[in-house]
Amino acid sequence: MFGTRPTLDLGYFGADSMLSRKRFRLKEDTIAIETIAGKRVALQVPAGSVVTIESGPRPDDRRMVDVYWNGCRIVMFADDILKRGEQVAEADALN
């Protein structure tokens, strides 16, 4: 239907679960957005990278999550992380 956005199904993590503080190892290169000098810049997070979801999904856009990766805060599509990543435990994320 024109004008509607798909909604993220968080059922993967349980009915009331949020993604905050979960860590994922990406199985494929994945697009992210970084803000540099007030401008949004697209970047690619390489396969094998571990990302930590700092918060999200965002209340103003349930498709996006704030992520910490490689010393930077970036924004990624939650659906991309779920489809292209696998959740890892703290000890596994360090390897």
C-alpha positions, 0 to 999 in steps of 0.5 A: 500500500502506498505511503505505509512503512513496513514495521520491524517484527521484534518477535525474533527476540520475544514479544517485549524484547528490545535490541538494546545492548545486544551484540551481533557479528555480521555475516555480510558487508552491511550499510550504515550511516555516520554523521560527520560534521552534521552530514549523514554519510553512508559507510560499509561495515565489513563482514565479520565485524561485531556491532553493539546495539546501543539503543533501538529501535528508535521511537521516531523510526522503528526501522533504525537502531543506534550502533557502536562499531569500531569506536564510532556511533553509527545508525543501521537498519535493524532488519539488516542486522537481524538478516545479516548478523548473528547474535553473539555472547560477550566472550564470543564478540571479543574473538 
